[in-house]
Amino acid sequence: IPEWKNLGVFQAGIWPAFLTRPPSQPMRIVDLMRHTSGLTYGFQQRGNVDAAYRELKIGEVEKAGTLQSMIAELAKIPLEFSPGEAWNYSVSTDVIGYLVGLISGKPFEQFLKERIFDPLGMKDTGFFVPSAKAHRLAACYSASPQGAMTFHATDRKGGLTLQDDPTTSSFLSPPAFISGGGGLCSTAADYLTFCRALLNGGELDGVRLIGPKTLALMTSNHLPGGKTLPELSRSLFSEATYHGIGFGLGFSVTLDPAQTLIPGSPGEYAWGGAATTSFWIDPAEALIAIFMTQVLPSTATPIRRELRTMIYSAITDSNL
């Protein structure tokens, strides 16, 4: 990314005037995949770099501009830390999408369709919902104290407000911003197909996406020094718990279930989405869990922890 050649690390200042220092080491693709790049999200609300992201509307749910324009805007904002020094949930995965398009020589959405969705038969997955399928698009809600629909009748005051109406949703037309970090529409069946390929070592029904050794590498802990998230995280927000968790190449990875205080297995890998969606794959139990929630934000309820506890409590024939 030539625009990032002189990207510095934040020392002081506010947008648009920053004092920076050179990074102690260059940013690598592995830093993007494991969120040790020094990039951030505006909603982290930690400091002046996050504030600059909000000023330029970088990484917001309703993304403005294009993926290329985001890359150009990021060139104007310093890194929060030198790559490899810390972990911070960020727009790194969006940048991975940009690089996939750049290296493959084709638009990111075309690469996904030709190399993953079509070969696996994922016919209902894409960055928008065609008109013929519009009646199947689910509504998305936001949890708020003023919400009209009660979502926890016993001890939580508040409810749900319609956040994305499926009859007028922006997902009904192709977006200008094709995100590497979010924005795909899919179904539980398609997501299960993708997860089955991963659980099967990267292959399903004669279609191989990646080799078993590549997948094993992706689902290993890549945090520097073999550390866990609490030891390296500067993030105020994550779609995973921290204790006992490491991070691989695109997945959180459970290292020690005892530290998480939730039932599970070492080696399971997972992530979640902004609307409380969640998935994990547990190779030890040959288990796939997919939870297609539609409630923003993902911190509104502890449903993910409850779901994991209920699922693992139901296993009576364990491989342990």
C-alpha positions as CSV (number, residue, x, y, z in Angstrom):
1,I,0.0,0.0,0.0
2,P,2.2,2.9,-1.3
3,E,0.0,5.5,0.5
4,W,1.1,4.1,3.8
5,K,4.8,4.3,3.3
6,N,5.3,7.1,5.8
7,L,2.6,6.0,8.3
8,G,3.8,7.0,11.8
9,V,2.8,6.0,15.4
10,F,0.8,8.4,17.4
11,Q,2.6,10.5,20.0
12,A,0.4,13.5,20.6
13,G,-2.1,15.8,18.9
14,I,-5.6,15.8,17.6
15,W,-7.1,15.6,14.1
16,P,-5.7,16.8,11.7
17,A,-2.4,17.7,13.4
18,F,-0.6,14.8,14.9
19,L,2.9,14.3,16.3
20,T,4.2,10.9,15.3
21,R,7.3,8.7,15.5
22,P,8.5,6.0,13.1
23,P,7.1,2.5,13.9
24,S,9.6,0.1,15.4
25,Q,8.8,-2.5,12.7
26,P,6.8,-2.5,9.5
27,M,3.2,-3.6,9.3
28,R,2.9,-7.1,7.9
29,I,-0.1,-9.0,6.5
30,V,0.0,-11.2,9.6
31,D,-0.5,-8.1,11.8
32,L,-3.7,-7.3,9.8
33,M,-5.0,-10.9,10.2
34,R,-4.3,-11.0,14.0
35,H,-5.3,-7.4,14.8
36,T,-1.8,-6.3,15.8
37,S,-1.5,-3.7,13.0
38,G,-1.9,-0.5,15.1
39,L,-5.1,0.3,13.3
40,T,-8.3,0.8,15.3
41,Y,-12.1,1.5,15.1
42,G,-13.7,4.8,15.9
43,F,-16.2,3.2,18.3
44,Q,-13.3,2.1,20.6
45,Q,-13.6,5.6,22.1
46,R,-10.1,5.4,23.6
47,G,-8.3,8.5,22.4
48,N,-7.4,11.0,19.7
49,V,-6.7,8.4,17.0
50,D,-10.1,6.8,17.5
51,A,-11.6,10.3,17.3
52,A,-10.0,10.9,14.0
53,Y,-11.6,7.7,12.7
54,R,-15.0,9.1,13.7
55,E,-14.2,12.4,12.1
56,L,-13.5,10.7,8.8
57,K,-16.3,8.1,9.3
58,I,-13.9,5.2,8.9
59,G,-15.2,1.8,9.8
60,E,-18.7,2.8,10.6
61,V,-21.6,0.4,10.2
62,E,-23.0,2.6,7.4
63,K,-19.7,2.8,5.5
64,A,-19.2,5.9,3.3
65,G,-17.1,6.0,0.2
66,T,-15.3,2.9,-1.1
67,L,-12.7,0.5,0.1
68,Q,-10.1,2.4,-1.9
69,S,-11.1,5.7,-0.4
70,M,-10.8,4.2,3.1
71,I,-7.2,3.2,2.4
72,A,-6.5,6.7,1.3
73,E,-8.1,8.2,4.4
74,L,-6.2,5.9,6.7
75,A,-2.9,7.2,5.3
76,K,-3.8,10.5,7.0
77,I,-4.1,9.0,10.5
78,P,-1.3,7.6,12.6
79,L,-1.2,4.1,14.1
80,E,-2.1,3.7,17.7
81,F,1.0,1.6,18.3
82,S,3.9,-0.1,16.4
83,P,2.7,-3.2,14.6
84,G,3.2,-6.3,16.7
85,E,3.3,-4.5,20.0
86,A,-0.3,-4.9,21.1
87,W,-3.8,-6.2,20.0
88,N,-6.6,-4.0,19.1
89,Y,-9.8,-4.9,17.3
90,S,-9.8,-2.8,14.2
91,V,-10.5,-2.2,10.5
92,S,-7.6,-4.6,9.8
93,T,-9.9,-7.1,8.2
94,D,-11.2,-4.5,5.8
95,V,-7.7,-3.9,4.7
96,I,-7.2,-7.6,4.2
97,G,-10.2,-7.4,1.8
98,Y,-8.5,-4.6,-0.1
99,L,-5.3,-6.6,-0.4
100,V,-7.1,-9.7,-1.6
101,G,-8.5,-7.6,-4.5
102,L,-5.2,-6.0,-5.2
103,I,-3.2,-9.3,-5.2
104,S,-5.8,-11.3,-7.1
105,G,-6.4,-8.6,-9.7
106,K,-10.1,-8.8,-9.3
107,P,-12.8,-7.1,-7.2
108,F,-13.0,-8.5,-3.7
109,E,-16.6,-9.5,-4.1
110,Q,-15.8,-11.3,-7.3
111,F,-13.0,-13.2,-5.7
112,L,-15.3,-14.4,-2.9
113,K,-17.9,-15.5,-5.3
114,E,-15.6,-17.4,-7.7
115,R,-13.3,-18.9,-5.1
116,I,-15.6,-19.6,-2.1
117,F,-19.4,-19.1,-2.6
118,D,-19.9,-20.7,-6.0
119,P,-17.6,-23.7,-5.4
120,L,-19.3,-24.5,-2.1
121,G,-22.8,-23.8,-3.5
122,M,-23.5,-20.9,-1.2
123,K,-26.2,-19.4,-3.4
124,D,-27.7,-17.1,-0.8
125,T,-24.5,-15.2,0.2
126,G,-23.4,-11.9,-1.1
127,F,-23.1,-8.2,-0.4
128,F,-26.7,-7.4,-1.2
129,V,-30.0,-9.2,-1.5
130,P,-31.4,-9.5,-5.0
131,S,-35.0,-8.4,-5.5
132,A,-36.2,-11.9,-6.0
133,K,-35.0,-12.8,-2.5
134,A,-35.9,-9.5,-0.8
135,H,-38.9,-11.1,1.0
136,R,-36.5,-13.3,2.9
137,L,-34.4,-10.5,4.4
138,A,-34.7,-10.3,8.2
139,A,-35.2,-7.2,10.1
140,C,-32.4,-5.9,12.4
141,Y,-33.1,-4.3,15.8
142,S,-31.3,-2.2,18.3
143,A,-31.6,-2.6,22.0
144,S,-32.4,0.6,23.9
145,P,-34.1,1.8,27.1
146,Q,-36.8,3.4,24.9
147,G,-37.4,0.4,22.7
148,A,-41.0,-0.6,22.2
149,M,-40.6,-4.4,22.2
150,T,-39.5,-6.0,25.5
151,F,-36.6,-8.3,25.1
152,H,-36.1,-9.5,28.6
153,A,-39.2,-9.5,30.7
154,T,-37.8,-10.4,34.1
155,D,-35.0,-8.1,35.2
156,R,-34.0,-5.8,32.2
157,K,-35.9,-2.7,31.4
158,G,-35.8,-1.7,27.8
159,G,-36.7,-3.1,24.5
160,L,-36.0,-3.3,20.8
161,T,-36.2,-0.6,18.1
162,L,-36.3,-1.4,14.5
163,Q,-32.8,-0.6,13.2
164,D,-32.9,-1.9,9.6
165,D,-36.3,-2.3,7.9
166,P,-36.1,-5.2,5.4
167,T,-38.4,-3.4,3.1
168,T,-36.2,-0.3,2.8
169,S,-32.8,-1.8,3.8
170,S,-29.6,-0.6,2.2
171,F,-28.8,-4.3,1.7
172,L,-31.4,-4.4,-1.1
173,S,-29.0,-2.8,-3.5
174,P,-25.2,-3.2,-4.3
175,P,-23.1,-1.2,-1.8
176,A,-20.4,1.2,-2.9
177,F,-18.2,0.1,0.0
178,I,-17.3,-3.6,-0.3
179,S,-16.0,-4.4,3.2
180,G,-13.5,-7.1,4.1
181,G,-14.7,-6.9,7.7
182,G,-18.4,-7.2,7.3
183,G,-21.5,-6.6,5.2
184,L,-22.3,-10.0,3.7
185,C,-25.8,-11.2,3.8
186,S,-26.3,-14.9,4.2
187,T,-28.4,-17.7,5.6
188,A,-27.8,-20.2,8.4
189,A,-27.7,-23.0,5.7
190,D,-24.9,-21.2,3.7
191,Y,-23.0,-20.4,6.9
192,L,-23.2,-24.0,7.9
193,T,-21.8,-25.1,4.6
194,F,-18.8,-22.8,5.0
195,C,-18.2,-24.0,8.6
196,R,-18.6,-27.7,7.5
197,A,-15.7,-27.1,5.1
198,L,-13.6,-25.7,7.9
199,L,-14.5,-28.5,10.3
200,N,-13.6,-31.0,7.6
201,G,-10.1,-29.6,7.2
202,G,-10.8,-27.1,4.4
203,E,-12.7,-29.4,2.1
204,L,-16.4,-30.2,1.5
205,D,-18.0,-32.5,-1.1
206,G,-14.9,-32.6,-3.2
207,V,-14.3,-28.9,-3.1
208,R,-11.1,-27.9,-1.3
209,L,-10.7,-24.2,-0.2
210,I,-7.4,-24.6,1.6
211,G,-5.1,-27.3,2.9
212,P,-5.4,-28.8,6.4
213,K,-2.0,-27.4,7.4
214,T,-3.0,-23.9,6.3
215,L,-6.2,-24.2,8.4
216,A,-4.2,-25.5,11.3
217,L,-1.9,-22.5,11.0
218,M,-4.9,-20.1,10.9
219,T,-6.4,-21.6,14.0
220,S,-3.3,-21.4,16.1
221,N,-2.5,-18.6,18.5
222,H,-0.4,-16.0,16.6
223,L,-0.2,-13.3,19.3
224,P,3.4,-12.4,19.8
225,G,5.1,-14.5,22.5
226,G,2.2,-16.9,22.6
227,K,0.3,-14.4,24.9
228,T,-3.4,-14.2,25.5
229,L,-5.7,-11.3,24.7
230,P,-5.6,-9.8,28.3
231,E,-1.8,-9.6,28.1
232,L,-1.8,-7.7,24.8
233,S,-5.2,-6.0,24.3
234,R,-5.6,-2.3,24.3
235,S,-9.1,-2.7,23.0
236,L,-12.1,-1.7,25.0
237,F,-14.3,-3.9,22.7
238,S,-14.0,-7.3,21.3
239,E,-16.4,-9.9,19.9
240,A,-14.8,-12.5,22.1
241,T,-14.1,-12.9,25.8
242,Y,-10.5,-12.2,26.8
243,H,-9.2,-14.6,29.5
244,G,-7.9,-17.9,28.1
245,I,-8.3,-16.7,24.5
246,G,-5.6,-16.1,21.9
247,F,-6.0,-14.9,18.3
248,G,-5.2,-16.7,15.1
249,L,-5.3,-15.6,11.5
250,G,-8.9,-14.3,11.5
251,F,-10.3,-16.2,14.4
252,S,-10.2,-16.0,18.2
253,V,-8.8,-19.3,19.6
254,T,-9.5,-20.9,22.9
255,L,-6.3,-21.8,24.7
256,D,-7.5,-22.6,28.2
257,P,-11.3,-23.1,28.9
258,A,-10.7,-22.9,32.6
259,Q,-9.6,-19.2,32.3
260,T,-12.7,-18.4,30.2
261,L,-15.1,-19.7,32.9
262,I,-17.2,-21.1,30.1
263,P,-17.4,-24.7,29.0
264,G,-15.5,-25.5,25.9
265,S,-12.4,-27.1,24.4
266,P,-8.9,-26.1,23.7
267,G,-8.5,-25.3,20.0
268,E,-12.0,-24.2,19.3
269,Y,-12.1,-21.1,17.1
270,A,-14.7,-18.4,16.7
271,W,-15.8,-14.9,16.2
272,G,-19.0,-12.8,16.4
273,G,-20.8,-10.0,14.6
274,A,-22.1,-6.6,15.5
275,A,-25.7,-7.7,15.6
276,T,-24.9,-10.4,18.2
277,T,-24.4,-13.1,15.6
278,S,-22.0,-15.8,16.7
279,F,-20.3,-18.9,15.5
280,W,-17.7,-21.3,16.7
281,I,-16.1,-24.5,15.6
282,D,-14.9,-27.1,18.1
283,P,-12.8,-29.8,16.3
284,A,-12.5,-31.8,19.5
285,E,-16.3,-32.3,19.7
286,A,-16.9,-32.1,15.9
287,L,-19.2,-29.3,16.8
288,I,-20.4,-26.2,14.8
289,A,-22.5,-23.6,16.5
290,I,-24.2,-20.8,14.4
291,F,-26.3,-18.1,16.1
292,M,-28.0,-15.7,13.6
293,T,-29.2,-13.0,16.0
294,Q,-30.3,-9.6,14.7
295,V,-29.9,-7.2,17.7
296,L,-27.4,-4.3,17.9
297,P,-25.1,-3.9,19.8
298,S,-23.6,-7.3,20.5
299,T,-23.0,-6.1,24.1
300,A,-26.8,-5.7,24.8
301,T,-27.2,-9.1,26.4
302,P,-24.9,-11.9,27.6
303,I,-26.6,-14.4,25.3
304,R,-23.4,-15.7,23.8
305,R,-22.1,-16.9,27.1
306,E,-25.5,-18.4,27.9
307,L,-25.7,-20.2,24.6
308,R,-22.2,-21.7,25.0
309,T,-23.1,-23.0,28.4
310,M,-26.4,-24.5,27.3
311,I,-24.8,-26.2,24.3
312,Y,-21.9,-27.7,26.1
313,S,-24.1,-28.7,29.1
314,A,-26.2,-30.8,26.6
315,I,-23.2,-32.9,25.5
316,T,-23.2,-36.2,27.4
317,D,-21.0,-38.3,25.0
318,S,-17.8,-36.2,25.2
319,N,-14.5,-36.9,23.5
320,L,-12.6,-35.7,26.5
